[in-house]
Amino acid sequence: MHVLISNDDGVFAEGINVLAEVLSEIATVTVVAPDRNRSGASNSLTLENPLRLREVGERRYAVQGTPTDSVHMALNAVIKEPVDYVITGINMVQTWVTTCFTQARSRRQRKASSWASLR
């Protein structure tokens, strides 16, 4: 089983690293997330600047872009084998607007699903 994990808090956020560690006990895990906190930019795409991808660990990548850019890069450039699950978003603190956060997470999941179906 292969799991892609992404978020909007950045690849070095505590939550994404705890999640990756726990899931790695039962699955192959690849983490691809923004290189820094990009909360509030979940469904935007970077259009005017080149995206930069940097390997920061084994099966861990930082994208100089948005959370949606990260999922797009993961499914189209980083991961060569099929992905069984895409898990997005885990926060260690209360999100200021839970409804907006959930909707943004759902958009990333739907985007990942549509891209995966095109492969």
Backbone atoms as SQL, in Angstrom:
CREATE TABLE atoms (id INTEGER PRIMARY KEY, chain TEXT, resi INTEGER, resn TEXT, atom TEXT, x REAL, y REAL, z REAL);
INSERT INTO atoms VALUES
  (1, 'A', 1, 'MET', 'N', 0.852, -1.168, 0.000),
  (2, 'A', 1, 'MET', 'CA', 0.000, 0.000, 0.000),
  (3, 'A', 1, 'MET', 'C', 0.903, 1.239, 0.000),
  (4, 'A', 2, 'HIS', 'N', 0.559, 2.209, -0.839),
  (5, 'A', 2, 'HIS', 'CA', 1.337, 3.446, -0.944),
  (6, 'A', 2, 'HIS', 'C', 0.442, 4.621, -0.580),
  (7, 'A', 3, 'VAL', 'N', 0.927, 5.456, 0.352),
  (8, 'A', 3, 'VAL', 'CA', 0.180, 6.608, 0.830),
  (9, 'A', 3, 'VAL', 'C', 0.973, 7.877, 0.531),
  (10, 'A', 4, 'LEU', 'N', 0.316, 8.861, -0.060),
  (11, 'A', 4, 'LEU', 'CA', 0.875, 10.195, -0.240),
  (12, 'A', 4, 'LEU', 'C', 0.311, 11.077, 0.855),
  (13, 'A', 5, 'ILE', 'N', 1.189, 11.791, 1.565),
  (14, 'A', 5, 'ILE', 'CA', 0.758, 12.730, 2.596),
  (15, 'A', 5, 'ILE', 'C', 1.184, 14.136, 2.182),
  (16, 'A', 6, 'SER', 'N', 0.251, 15.075, 2.314),
  (17, 'A', 6, 'SER', 'CA', 0.547, 16.471, 2.041),
  (18, 'A', 6, 'SER', 'C', -0.210, 17.319, 3.058),
  (19, 'A', 7, 'ASN', 'N', 0.103, 18.614, 3.122),
  (20, 'A', 7, 'ASN', 'CA', -0.591, 19.514, 4.032),
  (21, 'A', 7, 'ASN', 'C', -0.409, 20.949, 3.562),
  (22, 'A', 8, 'ASP', 'N', -0.905, 21.880, 4.355),
  (23, 'A', 8, 'ASP', 'CA', -0.661, 23.284, 4.030),
  (24, 'A', 8, 'ASP', 'C', 0.238, 23.957, 5.065),
  (25, 'A', 9, 'ASP', 'N', 0.623, 23.217, 6.098),
  (26, 'A', 9, 'ASP', 'CA', 1.491, 23.763, 7.145),
  (27, 'A', 9, 'ASP', 'C', 2.974, 23.636, 6.817),
  (28, 'A', 10, 'GLY', 'N', 3.302, 22.895, 5.781),
  (29, 'A', 10, 'GLY', 'CA', 4.690, 22.743, 5.378),
  (30, 'A', 10, 'GLY', 'C', 5.261, 21.380, 5.723),
  (31, 'A', 11, 'VAL', 'N', 6.269, 20.989, 4.980),
  (32, 'A', 11, 'VAL', 'CA', 6.857, 19.654, 5.094),
  (33, 'A', 11, 'VAL', 'C', 7.529, 19.418, 6.445),
  (34, 'A', 12, 'PHE', 'N', 7.902, 20.483, 7.141),
  (35, 'A', 12, 'PHE', 'CA', 8.588, 20.335, 8.426),
  (36, 'A', 12, 'PHE', 'C', 7.658, 20.469, 9.624),
  (37, 'A', 13, 'ALA', 'N', 6.351, 20.604, 9.386),
  (38, 'A', 13, 'ALA', 'CA', 5.386, 20.735, 10.479),
  (39, 'A', 13, 'ALA', 'C', 5.329, 19.453, 11.296),
  (40, 'A', 14, 'GLU', 'N', 5.129, 19.614, 12.592),
  (41, 'A', 14, 'GLU', 'CA', 5.115, 18.451, 13.482),
  (42, 'A', 14, 'GLU', 'C', 4.029, 17.444, 13.115),
  (43, 'A', 15, 'GLY', 'N', 2.835, 17.927, 12.797),
  (44, 'A', 15, 'GLY', 'CA', 1.717, 17.039, 12.516),
  (45, 'A', 15, 'GLY', 'C', 1.953, 16.101, 11.351),
  (46, 'A', 16, 'ILE', 'N', 2.491, 16.623, 10.267),
  (47, 'A', 16, 'ILE', 'CA', 2.712, 15.787, 9.082),
  (48, 'A', 16, 'ILE', 'C', 3.797, 14.740, 9.353),
  (49, 'A', 17, 'ASN', 'N', 4.769, 15.092, 10.168),
  (50, 'A', 17, 'ASN', 'CA', 5.847, 14.150, 10.475),
  (51, 'A', 17, 'ASN', 'C', 5.376, 13.038, 11.406),
  (52, 'A', 18, 'VAL', 'N', 4.525, 13.366, 12.378),
  (53, 'A', 18, 'VAL', 'CA', 3.953, 12.340, 13.254),
  (54, 'A', 18, 'VAL', 'C', 3.086, 11.385, 12.432),
  (55, 'A', 19, 'LEU', 'N', 2.253, 11.948, 11.568),
  (56, 'A', 19, 'LEU', 'CA', 1.386, 11.127, 10.723),
  (57, 'A', 19, 'LEU', 'C', 2.202, 10.198, 9.830),
  (58, 'A', 20, 'ALA', 'N', 3.246, 10.717, 9.207),
  (59, 'A', 20, 'ALA', 'CA', 4.089, 9.903, 8.335),
  (60, 'A', 20, 'ALA', 'C', 4.763, 8.774, 9.115),
  (61, 'A', 21, 'GLU', 'N', 5.225, 9.078, 10.304),
  (62, 'A', 21, 'GLU', 'CA', 5.890, 8.065, 11.129),
  (63, 'A', 21, 'GLU', 'C', 4.934, 6.928, 11.491),
  (64, 'A', 22, 'VAL', 'N', 3.726, 7.278, 11.895),
  (65, 'A', 22, 'VAL', 'CA', 2.743, 6.265, 12.282),
  (66, 'A', 22, 'VAL', 'C', 2.333, 5.420, 11.071),
  (67, 'A', 23, 'LEU', 'N', 2.030, 6.067, 9.954),
  (68, 'A', 23, 'LEU', 'CA', 1.583, 5.331, 8.768),
  (69, 'A', 23, 'LEU', 'C', 2.691, 4.486, 8.144),
  (70, 'A', 24, 'SER', 'N', 3.946, 4.869, 8.349),
  (71, 'A', 24, 'SER', 'CA', 5.050, 4.099, 7.760),
  (72, 'A', 24, 'SER', 'C', 5.156, 2.698, 8.354),
  (73, 'A', 25, 'GLU', 'N', 4.472, 2.454, 9.456),
  (74, 'A', 25, 'GLU', 'CA', 4.456, 1.117, 10.046),
  (75, 'A', 25, 'GLU', 'C', 3.572, 0.157, 9.260),
  (76, 'A', 26, 'ILE', 'N', 2.647, 0.697, 8.456),
  (77, 'A', 26, 'ILE', 'CA', 1.726, -0.168, 7.719),
  (78, 'A', 26, 'ILE', 'C', 1.732, 0.086, 6.215),
  (79, 'A', 27, 'ALA', 'N', 2.480, 1.085, 5.751),
  (80, 'A', 27, 'ALA', 'CA', 2.428, 1.433, 4.325),
  (81, 'A', 27, 'ALA', 'C', 3.733, 2.094, 3.897),
  (82, 'A', 28, 'THR', 'N', 3.928, 2.135, 2.591),
  (83, 'A', 28, 'THR', 'CA', 4.982, 2.961, 2.017),
  (84, 'A', 28, 'THR', 'C', 4.440, 4.382, 1.998),
  (85, 'A', 29, 'VAL', 'N', 5.175, 5.316, 2.584),
  (86, 'A', 29, 'VAL', 'CA', 4.690, 6.683, 2.724),
  (87, 'A', 29, 'VAL', 'C', 5.614, 7.629, 1.970),
  (88, 'A', 30, 'THR', 'N', 5.023, 8.503, 1.174),
  (89, 'A', 30, 'THR', 'CA', 5.747, 9.590, 0.537),
  (90, 'A', 30, 'THR', 'C', 5.123, 10.890, 1.005),
  (91, 'A', 31, 'VAL', 'N', 5.965, 11.810, 1.469),
  (92, 'A', 31, 'VAL', 'CA', 5.499, 13.115, 1.931),
  (93, 'A', 31, 'VAL', 'C', 5.953, 14.159, 0.914),
  (94, 'A', 32, 'VAL', 'N', 4.995, 14.893, 0.369),
  (95, 'A', 32, 'VAL', 'CA', 5.295, 16.008, -0.532),
  (96, 'A', 32, 'VAL', 'C', 4.408, 17.163, -0.083),
  (97, 'A', 33, 'ALA', 'N', 5.056, 18.231, 0.385),
  (98, 'A', 33, 'ALA', 'CA', 4.316, 19.360, 0.951),
  (99, 'A', 33, 'ALA', 'C', 5.081, 20.652, 0.679),
  (100, 'A', 34, 'PRO', 'N', 4.431, 21.787, 0.882),
  (101, 'A', 34, 'PRO', 'CA', 5.125, 23.057, 0.681),
  (102, 'A', 34, 'PRO', 'C', 6.368, 23.171, 1.565),
  (103, 'A', 35, 'ASP', 'N', 7.318, 23.959, 1.123),
  (104, 'A', 35, 'ASP', 'CA', 8.565, 24.137, 1.866),
  (105, 'A', 35, 'ASP', 'C', 8.393, 25.007, 3.109),
  (106, 'A', 36, 'ARG', 'N', 7.231, 25.638, 3.254),
  (107, 'A', 36, 'ARG', 'CA', 6.931, 26.479, 4.415),
  (108, 'A', 36, 'ARG', 'C', 5.415, 26.508, 4.599),
  (109, 'A', 37, 'ASN', 'N', 4.973, 27.124, 5.660),
  (110, 'A', 37, 'ASN', 'CA', 3.543, 27.214, 5.936),
  (111, 'A', 37, 'ASN', 'C', 2.843, 27.973, 4.814),
  (112, 'A', 38, 'ARG', 'N', 1.844, 27.336, 4.224),
  (113, 'A', 38, 'ARG', 'CA', 1.060, 27.963, 3.159),
  (114, 'A', 38, 'ARG', 'C', -0.435, 27.885, 3.480),
  (115, 'A', 39, 'SER', 'N', -0.759, 27.967, 4.779),
  (116, 'A', 39, 'SER', 'CA', -2.165, 27.974, 5.190),
  (117, 'A', 39, 'SER', 'C', -2.882, 29.107, 4.478),
  (118, 'A', 40, 'GLY', 'N', -4.074, 28.820, 3.991),
  (119, 'A', 40, 'GLY', 'CA', -4.854, 29.816, 3.272),
  (120, 'A', 40, 'GLY', 'C', -4.615, 29.817, 1.772),
  (121, 'A', 41, 'ALA', 'N', -3.655, 29.034, 1.302),
  (122, 'A', 41, 'ALA', 'CA', -3.360, 28.975, -0.139),
  (123, 'A', 41, 'ALA', 'C', -3.642, 27.584, -0.701),
  (124, 'A', 42, 'SER', 'N', -4.496, 26.856, -0.024),
  (125, 'A', 42, 'SER', 'CA', -4.664, 25.431, -0.310),
  (126, 'A', 42, 'SER', 'C', -5.031, 25.085, -1.741),
  (127, 'A', 43, 'ASN', 'N', -5.932, 25.813, -2.348),
  (128, 'A', 43, 'ASN', 'CA', -6.412, 25.427, -3.674),
  (129, 'A', 43, 'ASN', 'C', -5.822, 26.283, -4.791),
  (130, 'A', 44, 'SER', 'N', -4.867, 27.132, -4.470),
  (131, 'A', 44, 'SER', 'CA', -4.272, 27.961, -5.518),
  (132, 'A', 44, 'SER', 'C', -3.125, 27.216, -6.189),
  (133, 'A', 45, 'LEU', 'N', -2.858, 27.600, -7.409),
  (134, 'A', 45, 'LEU', 'CA', -1.746, 27.039, -8.179),
  (135, 'A', 45, 'LEU', 'C', -0.722, 28.133, -8.451),
  (136, 'A', 46, 'THR', 'N', 0.533, 27.768, -8.495),
  (137, 'A', 46, 'THR', 'CA', 1.586, 28.696, -8.860),
  (138, 'A', 46, 'THR', 'C', 1.670, 28.726, -10.379),
  (139, 'A', 47, 'LEU', 'N', 1.473, 29.893, -10.970),
  (140, 'A', 47, 'LEU', 'CA', 1.427, 29.989, -12.428),
  (141, 'A', 47, 'LEU', 'C', 2.589, 30.789, -13.022),
  (142, 'A', 48, 'GLU', 'N', 3.114, 31.744, -12.294),
  (143, 'A', 48, 'GLU', 'CA', 4.100, 32.641, -12.887),
  (144, 'A', 48, 'GLU', 'C', 5.547, 32.330, -12.535),
  (145, 'A', 49, 'ASN', 'N', 5.777, 31.462, -11.567),
  (146, 'A', 49, 'ASN', 'CA', 7.143, 31.112, -11.164),
  (147, 'A', 49, 'ASN', 'C', 7.369, 29.621, -11.350),
  (148, 'A', 50, 'PRO', 'N', 8.587, 29.225, -11.656),
  (149, 'A', 50, 'PRO', 'CA', 8.861, 27.790, -11.751),
  (150, 'A', 50, 'PRO', 'C', 8.757, 27.130, -10.382),
  (151, 'A', 51, 'LEU', 'N', 8.224, 25.927, -10.350),
  (152, 'A', 51, 'LEU', 'CA', 8.149, 25.172, -9.106),
  (153, 'A', 51, 'LEU', 'C', 9.500, 24.523, -8.843),
  (154, 'A', 52, 'ARG', 'N', 9.922, 24.561, -7.615),
  (155, 'A', 52, 'ARG', 'CA', 11.182, 23.939, -7.221),
  (156, 'A', 52, 'ARG', 'C', 10.872, 22.799, -6.257),
  (157, 'A', 53, 'LEU', 'N', 11.477, 21.671, -6.496),
  (158, 'A', 53, 'LEU', 'CA', 11.288, 20.476, -5.683),
  (159, 'A', 53, 'LEU', 'C', 12.621, 20.128, -5.044),
  (160, 'A', 54, 'ARG', 'N', 12.607, 19.905, -3.725),
  (161, 'A', 54, 'ARG', 'CA', 13.842, 19.592, -3.018),
  (162, 'A', 54, 'ARG', 'C', 13.611, 18.365, -2.147),
  (163, 'A', 55, 'GLU', 'N', 14.481, 17.372, -2.285),
  (164, 'A', 55, 'GLU', 'CA', 14.397, 16.192, -1.429),
  (165, 'A', 55, 'GLU', 'C', 14.962, 16.564, -0.062),
  (166, 'A', 56, 'VAL', 'N', 14.166, 16.332, 1.003),
  (167, 'A', 56, 'VAL', 'CA', 14.590, 16.707, 2.354),
  (168, 'A', 56, 'VAL', 'C', 14.746, 15.500, 3.266),
  (169, 'A', 57, 'GLY', 'N', 14.560, 14.331, 2.721),
  (170, 'A', 57, 'GLY', 'CA', 14.678, 13.087, 3.475),
  (171, 'A', 57, 'GLY', 'C', 14.259, 11.943, 2.586),
  (172, 'A', 58, 'GLU', 'N', 14.312, 10.743, 3.129),
  (173, 'A', 58, 'GLU', 'CA', 13.907, 9.581, 2.348),
  (174, 'A', 58, 'GLU', 'C', 12.399, 9.643, 2.094),
  (175, 'A', 59, 'ARG', 'N', 12.016, 9.714, 0.822),
  (176, 'A', 59, 'ARG', 'CA', 10.615, 9.804, 0.391),
  (177, 'A', 59, 'ARG', 'C', 9.919, 11.043, 0.961),
  (178, 'A', 60, 'ARG', 'N', 10.684, 12.127, 1.152),
  (179, 'A', 60, 'ARG', 'CA', 10.147, 13.396, 1.660),
  (180, 'A', 60, 'ARG', 'C', 10.640, 14.523, 0.773),
  (181, 'A', 61, 'TYR', 'N', 9.699, 15.355, 0.322),
  (182, 'A', 61, 'TYR', 'CA', 10.027, 16.408, -0.622),
  (183, 'A', 61, 'TYR', 'C', 9.351, 17.711, -0.222),
  (184, 'A', 62, 'ALA', 'N', 10.078, 18.804, -0.387),
  (185, 'A', 62, 'ALA', 'CA', 9.557, 20.151, -0.153),
  (186, 'A', 62, 'ALA', 'C', 9.358, 20.820, -1.507),
  (187, 'A', 63, 'VAL', 'N', 8.203, 21.416, -1.705),
  (188, 'A', 63, 'VAL', 'CA', 7.880, 22.106, -2.948),
  (189, 'A', 63, 'VAL', 'C', 7.804, 23.599, -2.658),
  (190, 'A', 64, 'GLN', 'N', 8.495, 24.374, -3.464),
  (191, 'A', 64, 'GLN', 'CA', 8.395, 25.827, -3.344),
  (192, 'A', 64, 'GLN', 'C', 7.152, 26.235, -4.113),
  (193, 'A', 65, 'GLY', 'N', 6.015, 26.066, -3.456),
  (194, 'A', 65, 'GLY', 'CA', 4.731, 26.330, -4.082),
  (195, 'A', 65, 'GLY', 'C', 3.614, 26.091, -3.094),
  (196, 'A', 66, 'THR', 'N', 2.406, 25.949, -3.600),
  (197, 'A', 66, 'THR', 'CA', 1.218, 25.802, -2.771),
  (198, 'A', 66, 'THR', 'C', 0.961, 24.336, -2.436),
  (199, 'A', 67, 'PRO', 'N', 0.011, 24.061, -1.534),
  (200, 'A', 67, 'PRO', 'CA', -0.351, 22.678, -1.254),
  (201, 'A', 67, 'PRO', 'C', -0.850, 21.924, -2.500),
  (202, 'A', 68, 'THR', 'N', -1.619, 22.598, -3.335),
  (203, 'A', 68, 'THR', 'CA', -2.094, 21.956, -4.563),
  (204, 'A', 68, 'THR', 'C', -0.939, 21.678, -5.513),
  (205, 'A', 69, 'ASP', 'N', 0.010, 22.595, -5.609),
  (206, 'A', 69, 'ASP', 'CA', 1.224, 22.344, -6.395),
  (207, 'A', 69, 'ASP', 'C', 1.935, 21.089, -5.888),
  (208, 'A', 70, 'SER', 'N', 1.966, 20.926, -4.575),
  (209, 'A', 70, 'SER', 'CA', 2.665, 19.791, -3.968),
  (210, 'A', 70, 'SER', 'C', 2.040, 18.463, -4.389),
  (211, 'A', 71, 'VAL', 'N', 0.710, 18.390, -4.322),
  (212, 'A', 71, 'VAL', 'CA', 0.026, 17.163, -4.731),
  (213, 'A', 71, 'VAL', 'C', 0.241, 16.914, -6.222),
  (214, 'A', 72, 'HIS', 'N', 0.159, 17.968, -7.012),
  (215, 'A', 72, 'HIS', 'CA', 0.370, 17.847, -8.456),
  (216, 'A', 72, 'HIS', 'C', 1.782, 17.325, -8.752),
  (217, 'A', 73, 'MET', 'N', 2.787, 17.896, -8.095),
  (218, 'A', 73, 'MET', 'CA', 4.178, 17.446, -8.286),
  (219, 'A', 73, 'MET', 'C', 4.342, 15.989, -7.852),
  (220, 'A', 74, 'ALA', 'N', 3.728, 15.650, -6.726),
  (221, 'A', 74, 'ALA', 'CA', 3.846, 14.283, -6.216),
  (222, 'A', 74, 'ALA', 'C', 3.312, 13.271, -7.217),
  (223, 'A', 75, 'LEU', 'N', 2.127, 13.526, -7.736),
  (224, 'A', 75, 'LEU', 'CA', 1.466, 12.550, -8.610),
  (225, 'A', 75, 'LEU', 'C', 1.994, 12.559, -10.041),
  (226, 'A', 76, 'ASN', 'N', 2.648, 13.647, -10.447),
  (227, 'A', 76, 'ASN', 'CA', 3.094, 13.727, -11.838),
  (228, 'A', 76, 'ASN', 'C', 4.605, 13.725, -12.027),
  (229, 'A', 77, 'ALA', 'N', 5.372, 13.909, -10.947),
  (230, 'A', 77, 'ALA', 'CA', 6.822, 13.971, -11.113),
  (231, 'A', 77, 'ALA', 'C', 7.592, 13.137, -10.095),
  (232, 'A', 78, 'VAL', 'N', 7.066, 12.977, -8.907),
  (233, 'A', 78, 'VAL', 'CA', 7.828, 12.317, -7.846),
  (234, 'A', 78, 'VAL', 'C', 7.531, 10.826, -7.778),
  (235, 'A', 79, 'ILE', 'N', 6.271, 10.479, -7.653),
  (236, 'A', 79, 'ILE', 'CA', 5.873, 9.089, -7.410),
  (237, 'A', 79, 'ILE', 'C', 5.619, 8.384, -8.737),
  (238, 'A', 80, 'LYS', 'N', 6.326, 7.316, -8.951),
  (239, 'A', 80, 'LYS', 'CA', 6.194, 6.586, -10.217),
  (240, 'A', 80, 'LYS', 'C', 5.179, 5.437, -10.131),
  (241, 'A', 81, 'GLU', 'N', 4.996, 4.875, -8.935),
  (242, 'A', 81, 'GLU', 'CA', 4.062, 3.766, -8.760),
  (243, 'A', 81, 'GLU', 'C', 2.680, 4.293, -8.363),
  (244, 'A', 82, 'PRO', 'N', 1.639, 3.475, -8.465),
  (245, 'A', 82, 'PRO', 'CA', 0.292, 3.926, -8.104),
  (246, 'A', 82, 'PRO', 'C', 0.199, 4.315, -6.625),
  (247, 'A', 83, 'VAL', 'N', -0.614, 5.311, -6.339),
  (248, 'A', 83, 'VAL', 'CA', -0.871, 5.752, -4.971),
  (249, 'A', 83, 'VAL', 'C', -2.248, 5.237, -4.568),
  (250, 'A', 84, 'ASP', 'N', -2.312, 4.577, -3.424),
  (251, 'A', 84, 'ASP', 'CA', -3.577, 4.033, -2.951),
  (252, 'A', 84, 'ASP', 'C', -4.400, 5.056, -2.172),
  (253, 'A', 85, 'TYR', 'N', -3.720, 5.894, -1.402),
  (254, 'A', 85, 'TYR', 'CA', -4.410, 6.891, -0.578),
  (255, 'A', 85, 'TYR', 'C', -3.651, 8.204, -0.603),
  (256, 'A', 86, 'VAL', 'N', -4.412, 9.298, -0.607),
  (257, 'A', 86, 'VAL', 'CA', -3.850, 10.629, -0.435),
  (258, 'A', 86, 'VAL', 'C', -4.446, 11.173, 0.857),
  (259, 'A', 87, 'ILE', 'N', -3.571, 11.474, 1.814),
  (260, 'A', 87, 'ILE', 'CA', -4.023, 12.018, 3.090),
  (261, 'A', 87, 'ILE', 'C', -3.484, 13.437, 3.190),
  (262, 'A', 88, 'THR', 'N', -4.385, 14.381, 3.415),
  (263, 'A', 88, 'THR', 'CA', -3.962, 15.780, 3.481),
  (264, 'A', 88, 'THR', 'C', -4.412, 16.405, 4.778),
  (265, 'A', 89, 'GLY', 'N', -3.527, 17.170, 5.351),
  (266, 'A', 89, 'GLY', 'CA', -3.865, 17.980, 6.503),
  (267, 'A', 89, 'GLY', 'C', -3.925, 17.250, 7.818),
  (268, 'A', 90, 'ILE', 'N', -3.096, 17.654, 8.718),
  (269, 'A', 90, 'ILE', 'CA', -3.191, 17.265, 10.118),
  (270, 'A', 90, 'ILE', 'C', -2.568, 18.420, 10.883),
  (271, 'A', 91, 'ASN', 'N', -3.302, 18.944, 11.824),
  (272, 'A', 91, 'ASN', 'CA', -2.834, 20.100, 12.585),
  (273, 'A', 91, 'ASN', 'C', -2.664, 19.729, 14.050),
  (274, 'A', 92, 'MET', 'N', -1.650, 20.305, 14.666),
  (275, 'A', 92, 'MET', 'CA', -1.422, 20.100, 16.090),
  (276, 'A', 92, 'MET', 'C', -2.137, 21.164, 16.921),
  (277, 'A', 93, 'VAL', 'N', -2.659, 22.190, 16.267),
  (278, 'A', 93, 'VAL', 'CA', -3.374, 23.258, 16.974),
  (279, 'A', 93, 'VAL', 'C', -4.734, 23.455, 16.327),
  (280, 'A', 94, 'GLN', 'N', -5.616, 24.143, 17.031),
  (281, 'A', 94, 'GLN', 'CA', -6.955, 24.420, 16.512),
  (282, 'A', 94, 'GLN', 'C', -6.856, 25.291, 15.263),
  (283, 'A', 95, 'THR', 'N', -7.569, 24.910, 14.222),
  (284, 'A', 95, 'THR', 'CA', -7.629, 25.720, 13.009),
  (285, 'A', 95, 'THR', 'C', -8.625, 26.851, 13.234),
  (286, 'A', 96, 'TRP', 'N', -8.269, 28.038, 12.776),
  (287, 'A', 96, 'TRP', 'CA', -9.093, 29.207, 13.095),
  (288, 'A', 96, 'TRP', 'C', -10.488, 29.148, 12.499),
  (289, 'A', 97, 'VAL', 'N', -10.651, 28.565, 11.337),
  (290, 'A', 97, 'VAL', 'CA', -11.989, 28.399, 10.768),
  (291, 'A', 97, 'VAL', 'C', -12.097, 26.961, 10.266),
  (292, 'A', 98, 'THR', 'N', -12.644, 26.106, 11.101),
  (293, 'A', 98, 'THR', 'CA', -12.687, 24.681, 10.794),
  (294, 'A', 98, 'THR', 'C', -13.406, 24.404, 9.484),
  (295, 'A', 99, 'THR', 'N', -14.489, 25.099, 9.212),
  (296, 'A', 99, 'THR', 'CA', -15.243, 24.860, 7.990),
  (297, 'A', 99, 'THR', 'C', -14.394, 25.141, 6.752),
  (298, 'A', 100, 'CYS', 'N', -13.719, 26.264, 6.729),
  (299, 'A', 100, 'CYS', 'CA', -12.874, 26.610, 5.586),
  (300, 'A', 100, 'CYS', 'C', -11.741, 25.615, 5.434),
  (301, 'A', 101, 'PHE', 'N', -11.148, 25.217, 6.553),
  (302, 'A', 101, 'PHE', 'CA', -10.041, 24.258, 6.533),
  (303, 'A', 101, 'PHE', 'C', -10.500, 22.936, 5.918),
  (304, 'A', 102, 'THR', 'N', -11.659, 22.459, 6.377),
  (305, 'A', 102, 'THR', 'CA', -12.176, 21.185, 5.873),
  (306, 'A', 102, 'THR', 'C', -12.475, 21.281, 4.386),
  (307, 'A', 103, 'GLN', 'N', -13.043, 22.402, 3.957),
  (308, 'A', 103, 'GLN', 'CA', -13.336, 22.569, 2.536),
  (309, 'A', 103, 'GLN', 'C', -12.052, 22.610, 1.716),
  (310, 'A', 104, 'ALA', 'N', -11.032, 23.280, 2.218),
  (311, 'A', 104, 'ALA', 'CA', -9.756, 23.341, 1.498),
  (312, 'A', 104, 'ALA', 'C', -9.136, 21.957, 1.400),
  (313, 'A', 105, 'ARG', 'N', -9.183, 21.206, 2.484),
  (314, 'A', 105, 'ARG', 'CA', -8.640, 19.846, 2.478),
  (315, 'A', 105, 'ARG', 'C', -9.392, 18.994, 1.467),
  (316, 'A', 106, 'SER', 'N', -10.708, 19.123, 1.438),
  (317, 'A', 106, 'SER', 'CA', -11.510, 18.349, 0.492),
  (318, 'A', 106, 'SER', 'C', -11.159, 18.704, -0.942),
  (319, 'A', 107, 'ARG', 'N', -10.905, 19.992, -1.209),
  (320, 'A', 107, 'ARG', 'CA', -10.525, 20.393, -2.568),
  (321, 'A', 107, 'ARG', 'C', -9.210, 19.725, -2.971),
  (322, 'A', 108, 'ARG', 'N', -8.218, 19.689, -2.048),
  (323, 'A', 108, 'ARG', 'CA', -6.940, 19.047, -2.374),
  (324, 'A', 108, 'ARG', 'C', -7.143, 17.560, -2.643),
  (325, 'A', 109, 'GLN', 'N', -8.004, 16.922, -1.845),
  (326, 'A', 109, 'GLN', 'CA', -8.253, 15.498, -2.045),
  (327, 'A', 109, 'GLN', 'C', -8.952, 15.250, -3.383),
  (328, 'A', 110, 'ARG', 'N', -9.930, 16.084, -3.717),
  (329, 'A', 110, 'ARG', 'CA', -10.610, 15.926, -5.014),
  (330, 'A', 110, 'ARG', 'C', -9.640, 16.168, -6.156),
  (331, 'A', 111, 'LYS', 'N', -8.772, 17.175, -6.009),
  (332, 'A', 111, 'LYS', 'CA', -7.780, 17.473, -7.051),
  (333, 'A', 111, 'LYS', 'C', -6.846, 16.282, -7.223),
  (334, 'A', 112, 'ALA', 'N', -6.377, 15.722, -6.130),
  (335, 'A', 112, 'ALA', 'CA', -5.489, 14.555, -6.193),
  (336, 'A', 112, 'ALA', 'C', -6.199, 13.388, -6.852),
  (337, 'A', 113, 'SER', 'N', -7.449, 13.193, -6.506),
  (338, 'A', 113, 'SER', 'CA', -8.212, 12.099, -7.093),
  (339, 'A', 113, 'SER', 'C', -8.361, 12.273, -8.598),
  (340, 'A', 114, 'SER', 'N', -8.652, 13.482, -9.044),
  (341, 'A', 114, 'SER', 'CA', -8.805, 13.697, -10.484),
  (342, 'A', 114, 'SER', 'C', -7.487, 13.517, -11.213),
  (343, 'A', 115, 'TRP', 'N', -6.380, 13.977, -10.640),
  (344, 'A', 115, 'TRP', 'CA', -5.082, 13.798, -11.287),
  (345, 'A', 115, 'TRP', 'C', -4.678, 12.334, -11.332),
  (346, 'A', 116, 'ALA', 'N', -4.959, 11.609, -10.234),
  (347, 'A', 116, 'ALA', 'CA', -4.577, 10.197, -10.186),
  (348, 'A', 116, 'ALA', 'C', -5.350, 9.404, -11.224),
  (349, 'A', 117, 'SER', 'N', -6.605, 9.781, -11.465),
  (350, 'A', 117, 'SER', 'CA', -7.400, 9.039, -12.442),
  (351, 'A', 117, 'SER', 'C', -6.920, 9.257, -13.866),
  (352, 'A', 118, 'LEU', 'N', -6.148, 10.317, -14.092),
  (353, 'A', 118, 'LEU', 'CA', -5.620, 10.599, -15.436),
  (354, 'A', 118, 'LEU', 'C', -4.351, 9.826, -15.742),
  (355, 'A', 119, 'ARG', 'N', -3.717, 9.258, -14.723),
  (356, 'A', 119, 'ARG', 'CA', -2.417, 8.563, -14.909),
  (357, 'A', 119, 'ARG', 'C', -2.586, 7.262, -15.630);
